[in-house]
Amino acid sequence: MVRMALSYWLSKAAPKAWILTLFLILCTGLLVLLHMQLNNWQVGFYNHLQQHNFTGFYHALIQFALICSILVATSGWQTHVKMLLQLRWRQWLTNKYITLWLHKQNYFHMKFLVKAIDNPDQRIGEDIQLFVTHSLDLAVGLLRHLITLIVFSVVLWRLSGEIRVSLLTTEVIIPGYLVWSALLYSAFGTWVTIKIGRPLMLQNNLQQSNEANFRYSLIRLKEYAEGVVLCKGDTWEKHNLLKWFSNIVITQLAIIKTTRDITWISSAYTQLSTVFAFLIASPKYFNDELQLGQLFEISGAYWYVHSALAYIIESFGKIAQWQAVTNRLREFCTQLRLIQSQHLASNTSFYNPDTLITKELSVFSPAGHILVNKLTLALPGGESLLITGPSGCGKTTLLQTLAGVWPYFSGQMSCPPDSSVLFLPQKPYIPIGSLRAAVLYPYKHVSVTDNKVEEALHICKLAALLPRLDIETDWSKNLSPGELQRLSLARAILHRPKWIFLDETTACIDAAMEAEIYQILKEKLPDAAVISIGHRDTLTSYHRKILKLNGTGGWSYSEQPQQ
């Protein structure tokens, strides 16, 4: 996953990515140098104060204003470029994940994995955003602190001089003792923080899943609000939502405890570090080896070195969250690639645009149970087939197999091309957007005149919707089930598919409307093959061929006289 994320700098967008990255590095390095200049500036400033030198004090203030002006401008541009790079990287990575998720119906096949991925919407919508933001923040912070450590370690080494330490009868000379003191102090603080804060990474990972599950429960309640209110399920839903939220509370309490312990360590570490530099440099100052300005320069240089070495301590919470979202995205990416390695339907199908043919086709459930055993049939274009049988016998699964989306089958069959297939399910899918886009779905750029759209809506008795043709809304929430069915029928009239699959399409409408739908299909699409699933006896009169499944893999096939 990380390899795929970093491939942004090797993609077609690489030139812009590298320009932004190099500019960001330049700004980061310049900021460190400007801070070094400010630290050097302290020497003259405090010496002028100690010597009551007003002229030197005035010139130091002018120098300070100049350095700060450049620093403020550079800091603003660094923030601008970093946020722009975050946006471009997220845009590229989101496109990659959406493409991978939708590739060869991965979003559909994913639910058949042994370990199904939860909340792919959150992983694409939120986890990528957090990954990109934290990755750049941590990378820029690491670069800045690395440059700071190198630059100010040199400064601190120069200012430290050497110290003589007597060990028994031996005198040991330690050069750059301030640098060694900072390294030991920071190493100890980092070790303690990592040891105490290690559980935070697992806790953040678990909390991401808890938040996603709770949000999904809220969205699902909104989606099925009508069913819940009719069942008087308010109390049950409240209990269910609070149950999911209790997982968030339990995990958050653990995060609070771990964060509190880390805060104690980092706070004590930071407070002690403010006086640590003065303590270890004070002997030289009281021996008149240092002036006040040099003491403040040592303190400033030490603070920058300490800050660079304490980067892991100060960023531990962000590192933990970054690792959590990285693990979730890596798991998501791994599962998507696993689907591609599985045996899909395209491996055992052949192309025949005019006739749907099956040769000893056996259809299985994901668990391996046989649903249809060795089905052999041929359905030419313009014919009609009704698939019937008891509930749960595999009718919908067989329909999905014939349409080329179900992966668990053996034998051979011809899959019609995608452009010639249209599904009319019991609950039609209507994308959020304009009514015009809903009618033309899924072919966004298809060339259809307004007259044809209006004619299709008139035929399907939806003329009342014509004034709202370009209004964007969630039409699945604003239209009745009957209107949704007629809208999907208008879609079929406009696209003129050669193969129409109806999955319990008329189960929730009356017999009159059912007859109307099949009559329109027969008149407007006479060359299209119609394959239906249903239980009603009335459906028999609209189909010439009947396929009955018995639920144990067996089947029977019959033909009615041509009407």
C-alpha positions in Angstrom: 0.0 0.0 0.0 2.8 2.4 0.9 4.5 1.5 -2.3 1.4 2.4 -4.2 1.0 5.7 -2.3 4.6 6.7 -3.0 4.2 5.8 -6.7 2.5 9.2 -7.0 6.0 10.6 -7.5 6.5 8.2 -10.4 3.1 8.7 -12.1 2.1 11.0 -14.9 1.5 13.7 -12.2 5.2 13.3 -11.1 6.5 16.6 -12.5 4.0 18.7 -10.5 4.5 16.5 -7.5 8.3 16.9 -7.6 8.1 20.7 -8.1 5.8 21.0 -5.0 8.0 18.6 -3.0 11.3 20.3 -3.8 9.8 23.7 -3.0 8.5 22.3 0.3 12.0 21.0 1.1 13.5 24.4 0.2 11.1 26.2 2.5 11.7 23.8 5.3 15.5 24.1 5.0 15.3 27.9 4.8 13.1 28.1 8.0 15.8 26.1 9.9 18.5 28.5 8.7 16.4 31.5 9.7 15.9 30.0 13.2 19.6 29.6 13.4 20.1 33.2 12.5 17.6 34.2 15.2 19.5 32.1 17.7 22.8 33.8 16.7 21.0 37.1 16.9 20.4 36.6 20.6 24.2 36.8 21.4 24.5 40.4 20.3 21.0 41.4 21.5 21.5 40.3 25.1 25.1 41.5 25.2 23.9 45.0 24.1 21.4 44.9 26.9 24.0 43.8 29.5 26.3 46.6 28.2 23.5 49.2 28.1 24.4 49.8 24.4 21.4 51.6 22.9 22.8 51.9 19.4 23.6 48.2 19.2 20.2 47.4 20.7 18.4 49.5 18.0 20.4 47.9 15.2 19.6 44.4 16.6 15.9 45.2 16.5 16.1 46.2 12.8 18.0 42.9 12.1 15.3 41.0 14.1 12.5 42.6 12.0 14.2 41.7 8.7 14.8 38.1 9.7 11.2 37.7 11.0 9.8 39.2 7.8 11.5 36.5 5.7 10.6 33.8 8.2 6.9 34.7 8.2 6.8 34.8 4.4 8.6 31.5 4.1 6.3 29.9 6.7 3.2 31.0 4.8 4.5 29.6 1.5 5.5 26.4 3.2 2.0 25.9 4.6 0.4 26.8 1.2 2.6 24.3 -0.7 2.2 21.5 1.9 -1.6 21.8 1.8 -1.6 21.9 -2.0 0.6 18.8 -2.2 -1.7 17.1 0.3 -4.7 17.8 -1.9 -3.0 16.6 -5.1 -1.7 13.5 -3.5 -5.1 12.7 -1.9 -6.8 13.3 -5.3 -4.4 10.9 -7.0 -4.6 8.2 -4.3 -8.4 8.4 -4.1 -8.6 7.9 -7.8 -6.3 4.9 -7.5 -8.4 3.3 -4.8 -11.7 4.0 -6.4 -10.4 2.5 -9.7 -9.2 -0.6 -7.9 -12.4 -0.9 -5.9 -14.6 -0.7 -9.0 -12.3 -2.8 -11.2 -14.1 -5.9 -12.5 -16.9 -5.5 -9.9 -14.5 -5.8 -6.9 -17.0 -3.9 -4.8 -19.5 -6.7 -5.4 -17.1 -9.7 -5.1 -15.5 -8.3 -1.9 -18.4 -9.5 0.2 -17.6 -13.1 -0.6 -14.1 -13.0 0.9 -13.6 -15.1 4.0 -12.6 -12.0 5.9 -14.8 -9.3 4.4 -13.6 -5.7 4.6 -15.7 -3.4 6.7 -16.7 0.2 5.7 -14.8 0.6 2.4 -16.5 4.1 2.2 -14.6 5.2 5.3 -11.3 3.8 4.1 -11.6 5.7 0.8 -13.2 8.8 2.1 -11.6 9.4 5.5 -8.6 7.0 5.9 -6.9 8.2 2.7 -7.3 11.9 3.8 -5.8 11.1 7.3 -3.0 9.0 5.7 -2.0 11.8 3.3 -2.3 14.6 5.9 -0.3 12.7 8.6 2.2 11.4 6.1 3.2 14.8 4.9 3.0 16.4 8.4 5.3 13.7 9.8 7.6 13.7 6.8 8.0 17.5 6.8 8.4 17.5 10.6 11.0 14.8 10.4 12.9 16.7 7.6 12.8 19.9 9.6 14.0 18.3 12.8 16.7 16.4 11.0 18.1 19.6 9.5 17.6 21.3 12.8 19.5 18.5 14.6 22.5 18.7 12.2 22.7 22.5 12.1 22.3 23.2 15.8 24.3 20.2 16.9 27.3 21.8 15.1 26.4 25.1 16.8 26.1 23.5 20.2 29.3 21.5 19.8 31.2 24.7 19.0 29.7 26.5 22.0 30.2 23.5 24.4 33.9 23.4 24.3 35.1 20.6 26.5 34.6 19.6 30.1 37.0 17.7 32.4 35.5 15.0 34.6 37.5 13.3 37.4 36.9 9.6 37.6 38.8 8.3 40.7 42.4 9.2 39.8 41.8 9.7 36.1 40.7 13.0 34.5 38.5 12.5 31.4 38.1 15.2 28.8 34.6 15.2 27.1 34.4 17.4 24.0 31.0 18.7 23.0 29.5 17.6 26.3 26.3 19.6 25.8 25.5 17.6 22.6 26.1 14.3 24.4 23.9 15.5 27.3 21.1 16.3 24.9 21.4 13.0 23.2 21.3 11.0 26.4 18.4 13.0 27.8 16.3 12.7 24.6 17.1 9.0 24.2 15.9 8.2 27.7 12.7 10.2 27.1 12.0 8.6 23.8 12.5 5.1 25.2 10.1 5.7 28.0 7.4 7.2 25.7 7.5 4.4 23.2 7.3 1.8 26.0 4.3 3.4 27.7 2.6 4.5 24.4 2.8 1.4 22.4 -0.8 0.3 23.1 -2.0 3.6 21.6 -1.4 2.4 18.1 -3.7 -0.7 18.5 -6.3 1.4 20.3 -6.4 4.0 17.4 -6.8 1.2 14.9 -9.7 -0.3 16.8 -11.3 3.2 17.3 -11.3 3.8 13.5 -13.3 0.7 13.0 -15.7 1.6 15.9 -16.3 5.0 14.5 -17.0 3.6 11.1 -19.5 1.0 12.4 -21.3 3.6 14.5 -21.6 5.9 11.5 -22.8 3.1 9.3 -25.6 2.3 11.8 -26.7 5.9 11.7 -26.8 6.0 7.9 -28.6 2.6 7.8 -31.3 3.9 10.2 -31.8 7.0 8.0 -32.0 4.8 4.9 -34.7 2.5 6.4 -36.5 5.1 8.4 -39.9 4.3 6.9 -39.6 0.6 7.8 -38.4 1.4 11.3 -41.3 3.8 12.1 -43.9 1.3 10.7 -42.4 -1.4 12.9 -42.3 0.9 15.9 -38.6 0.1 16.3 -37.5 3.3 17.9 -36.6 1.7 21.2 -34.7 -1.2 19.6 -32.8 1.2 17.3 -31.8 3.4 20.2 -30.5 0.3 22.1 -28.6 -0.8 19.0 -27.0 2.6 18.3 -26.0 3.0 22.0 -24.5 -0.5 21.8 -22.3 0.5 18.9 -21.4 3.8 20.6 -20.5 2.0 23.8 -17.6 0.4 21.9 -16.4 3.9 21.0 -16.6 4.9 24.7 -14.7 1.8 26.0 -11.9 2.2 23.5 -11.8 6.0 24.0 -11.4 5.5 27.8 -8.4 3.2 27.1 -7.0 5.9 24.7 -7.5 8.6 27.4 -5.5 6.5 29.9 -2.7 5.9 27.5 -2.6 9.5 26.3 -2.6 10.7 30.0 0.5 8.6 30.7 2.2 9.9 27.6 1.3 13.5 28.5 2.8 13.0 32.0 6.1 11.8 30.4 6.2 14.5 27.7 5.2 17.3 30.0 7.8 16.4 32.6 10.4 15.9 29.8 9.6 19.3 28.3 9.5 21.2 31.7 12.9 19.8 32.8 14.4 20.6 29.4 13.8 24.3 29.8 16.3 24.5 32.7 18.5 21.6 31.7 20.7 23.7 29.3 21.2 26.4 31.9 22.1 23.8 34.5 24.8 22.1 32.5 26.2 25.4 31.1 26.0 27.3 34.4 29.5 26.3 35.7 31.1 28.1 32.7 28.9 31.1 33.2 29.7 31.5 36.9 33.4 31.0 36.1 33.1 34.1 33.8 33.9 31.9 30.7 30.6 32.9 29.1 28.7 36.2 28.7 24.9 36.4 29.1 24.3 36.5 25.4 26.4 33.3 24.9 24.4 31.6 27.7 21.2 32.4 25.9 22.7 31.2 22.6 23.6 27.9 24.2 20.2 27.7 25.7 18.5 28.3 22.3 20.8 25.9 20.5 20.2 23.2 23.1 16.4 23.8 22.9 16.5 23.2 19.1 18.6 20.1 19.5 16.3 18.8 22.2 13.2 19.6 20.1 14.6 17.7 17.2 15.5 14.7 19.3 12.1 14.8 21.1 10.2 14.7 17.8 9.0 11.1 18.4 7.8 12.0 21.9 5.9 15.0 20.7 4.4 13.3 17.6 3.6 9.9 19.2 -0.1 10.4 19.1 0.0 11.3 15.4 2.3 8.5 14.6 -0.1 6.0 16.3 -3.0 7.3 14.2 -1.0 7.3 11.0 -0.1 3.7 11.6 -3.7 2.8 12.3 -5.0 4.3 9.0 -2.0 2.9 7.1 -2.8 -0.6 8.4 -6.5 -0.2 7.4 -5.6 1.0 3.9 -3.0 -1.8 3.5 -5.6 -4.4 4.5 -8.1 -2.9 2.0 -5.5 -2.9 -0.8 -4.5 -6.5 0.0 -8.0 -7.7 -0.1 -8.8 -6.0 -3.4 -5.7 -7.6 -5.0 -6.7 -10.9 -3.5 -10.0 -10.7 -5.4 -8.1 -10.3 -8.7 -6.2 -13.5 -8.1 -9.3 -15.5 -7.6 -11.0 -17.5 -10.3 -13.6 -15.2 -11.7 -16.4 -15.8 -14.2 -14.5 -14.4 -17.1 -12.1 -17.3 -17.0 -14.8 -19.8 -18.1 -17.0 -17.8 -20.4 -17.0 -17.1 -24.1 -18.4 -14.4 -26.3 -21.6 -14.7 -28.3 -23.5 -11.4 -28.8 -26.6 -13.0 -30.3 -27.4 -16.1 -28.1 -27.1 -16.8 -24.4 -25.7 -20.3 -24.2 -24.9 -22.5 -21.2 -23.1 -25.8 -21.3 -23.3 -28.0 -18.2 -23.3 -24.8 -16.1 -23.2 -25.5 -12.3 -23.7 -22.6 -10.0 -22.4 -22.6 -6.4 -22.9 -20.6 -3.2 -19.7 -18.9 -1.8 -19.6 -21.8 0.7 -19.6 -24.3 -2.1 -23.2 -25.6 -2.0 -24.6 -26.4 -5.4 -27.5 -24.3 -6.4 -27.9 -25.2 -10.1 -26.4 -28.4 -11.5 -25.2 -28.8 -15.1 -27.7 -26.4 -16.8 -27.6 -26.5 -20.6 -29.8 -24.2 -22.6 -29.7 -21.7 -25.5 -31.7 -18.4 -25.5 -31.6 -16.5 -28.8 -32.1 -12.7 -28.9 -35.7 -11.6 -28.8 -36.8 -14.7 -26.7 -38.1 -14.6 -23.2 -37.2 -16.8 -20.2 -38.9 -17.0 -16.8 -36.9 -18.5 -13.9 -39.1 -19.7 -11.0 -38.7 -21.8 -7.9 -39.0 -21.7 -4.1 -37.4 -18.9 -2.2 -33.6 -19.4 -1.6 -33.2 -21.9 -4.5 -30.7 -19.7 -6.3 -32.8 -17.8 -8.9 -31.1 -14.4 -8.3 -27.7 -16.1 -8.2 -28.3 -17.8 -11.5 -29.5 -14.5 -13.0 -26.3 -12.9 -11.8 -24.3 -15.7 -13.3 -25.9 -15.4 -16.7 -25.2 -11.6 -16.5 -21.5 -12.4 -15.9 -21.1 -11.0 -12.3 -21.3 -14.2 -10.2 -17.9 -15.8 -9.9 -18.7 -19.2 -8.4 -19.6 -21.5 -11.2 -18.2 -24.2 -13.4 -19.0 -25.2 -17.0 -19.3 -22.8 -19.9 -21.5 -20.0 -20.8 -21.7 -17.0 -23.2 -21.7 -13.6 -21.4 -23.4 -10.8 -23.3 -21.4 -7.6 -23.7 -21.9 -5.1 -20.9 -23.2 -2.4 -23.3 -26.1 -4.7 -24.3 -27.3 -5.6 -20.8 -29.7 -3.9 -18.5 -30.9 -5.0 -15.1 -34.4 -4.0 -13.8 -34.3 -5.1 -10.1 -37.1 -5.0 -7.6 -35.7 -1.8 -6.1 -34.0 0.1 -9.0 -30.8 1.9 -8.3 -31.1 5.6 -8.9 -27.9 7.7 -8.5 -28.0 11.0 -6.7 -28.1 13.8 -9.2 -30.5 15.1 -11.9 -33.5 13.2 -13.2 -31.9 13.3 -16.6 -28.7 11.6 -15.4 -30.9 9.0 -13.6 -32.7 8.1 -16.8 -29.4 7.9 -18.8 -27.5 5.9 -16.1 -25.1 4.1 -16.4 -23.9 5.7 -19.6 -23.1 9.3 -18.6 -21.9 10.5 -22.0 -24.5 8.8 -24.1 -26.0 11.1 -26.8 -29.8 11.2 -26.3 -31.9 14.2 -27.4 -34.4 15.9 -25.1 -37.2 14.7 -27.4 -36.3 11.1 -26.9 -36.1 11.5 -23.1 -39.5 13.2 -23.0 -41.0 10.5 -25.2 -39.7 7.8 -22.9 -41.1 9.5 -19.9 -44.4 10.0 -21.6 -44.6 6.3 -22.5 -43.8 5.3 -18.9 -46.5 7.8 -17.6 -43.9 10.0 -16.0 -44.7 13.2 -17.9 -45.4 15.0 -14.6 -41.6 14.8 -13.9 -40.6 16.6 -17.0 -40.4 20.1 -15.4 -37.9 18.7 -12.8 -35.7 16.9 -15.3 -32.6 18.9 -14.4 -33.2 19.2 -10.7 -30.5 17.4 -8.7 -31.7 15.5 -5.6 -31.9 11.9 -4.2 -34.7 10.8 -6.5 -34.9 7.3 -4.8 -36.3 9.1 -1.7 -38.7 11.3 -3.7 -40.4 8.8 -6.0 -42.8 6.0 -5.1 -41.8 2.4 -5.8 -44.1 2.4 -8.9 -42.5 5.6 -10.2 -39.0 4.1 -9.7 -40.0 1.0 -11.7 -41.3 3.2 -14.5 -38.2 5.3 -14.4 -36.0 2.2 -14.9 -38.3 1.1 -17.7 -37.8 4.5 -19.4 -34.0 3.8 -19.0 -34.5 0.6 -20.9 -36.4 2.3 -23.7 -33.6 4.9 -24.2 -30.7 2.5 -24.1 -32.4 -0.3 -26.1 -30.4 -3.2 -24.6 -30.4 -6.6 -26.3 -30.6 -8.4 -23.0 -32.9 -7.4 -20.2 -32.8 -9.0 -16.7 -35.8 -8.5 -14.4 -35.0 -9.6 -10.8 -38.4 -9.7 -9.0 -39.2 -6.4 -10.7 -43.0 -6.7 -10.4 -43.1 -8.3 -6.9 -44.2 -5.0 -5.2 -46.6 -3.7 -7.9 -50.1 -4.7 -8.9 -51.0 -7.0 -11.8 -52.1 -4.1 -14.0 -48.8 -2.4 -13.8 -47.0 -5.7 -14.3 -48.8 -6.3 -17.5 -48.1 -2.7 -18.6 -44.3 -3.1 -18.1 -44.1 -6.3 -20.1 -46.4 -4.8 -22.9 -44.1 -1.8 -23.2 -41.0 -4.0 -23.4 -42.6 -6.1 -26.1 -43.7 -3.1 -28.2 -40.7 -0.9 -27.8 -37.9 -3.5 -27.5 -39.1 -6.4 -29.7 -35.6 -7.7 -30.4 -34.5 -7.8 -26.8 -34.3 -11.0 -24.9 -36.1 -10.8 -21.5 -35.0 -13.0 -18.6 -37.2 -12.7 -15.5 -37.3 -14.0 -12.0 -40.6 -14.2 -10.1 -43.2 -16.2 -8.2 -46.5 -14.9 -9.7 -48.4 -17.2 -11.9 -49.3 -14.2 -14.1 -45.6 -14.0 -15.2 -46.0 -17.2 -17.2 -48.1 -15.6 -19.9 -45.3 -13.1 -20.7 -42.6 -15.6 -21.3 -42.3 -18.4 -23.8 -39.6 -20.4 -22.0 -39.8 -21.5 -18.4 -36.9 -22.7 -16.2 -37.9 -24.2 -12.8 -35.3 -24.7 -10.0 -36.1 -27.1 -7.2 -33.6 -25.8 -4.6 -31.3 -28.9 -4.5 -29.5 -28.2 -7.8 -32.1 -29.8 -10.0 -34.0 -28.0 -12.7 -36.7 -28.5 -15.4 -37.0 -26.6 -18.7 -40.2 -26.2 -20.8 -41.4 -24.1 -23.7 -44.8 -22.6 -24.3 -46.4 -22.3 -27.8 -45.6 -19.2 -29.7 -48.2 -16.5 -29.1 
